[in-house]
Amino acid sequence: MTLDNYVKKSLKDPEFKKAYDALEPEYALKHRLIELRMKKKLSQQEIATRAGTHQSSIARFEHGDYSPTISFLSRLASAVGMKLEVRFV
């Protein structure tokens, strides 16, 4: 069974779907940072220096081992030339 098939099957379970959906915003932020970093050809160290943090903090964030504060996300956005916008939809 592939991962995609497993996820499709598991999403039929309401508890699994709830947990899966709850992680989507975090995943989207991490994915976007990695996408921007790669597009701008920046290393984790360069982002960290620009954001005033350590490379290990960027790595932990990108790998999902760190739940960031709004302040941290704002500094990351600035480090890649963006502005953080937080909305309730």
Stockholm file with secondary structure:
# STOCKHOLM 1.0

chainA/1-89         MTLDNYVKKSLKDPEFKKAYDALEPEYALKHRLIELRMKKKLSQQEIATRAGTHQSSIARFEHGDYSPTISFLSRLASAVGMKLEVRFV
#=GR chainA/1-89 SS CCHHHHHHHHTTSHHHHHHHHHHHHHHHHHHHHHHHHHHTTCCHHHHHHHHTSCHHHHHHHHHTCCCCCHHHHHHHHHHTTCCCCCCCC
#=GC SS_cons        CCHHHHHHHHTTSHHHHHHHHHHHHHHHHHHHHHHHHHHTTCCHHHHHHHHTSCHHHHHHHHHTCCCCCHHHHHHHHHHTTCCCCCCCC
//
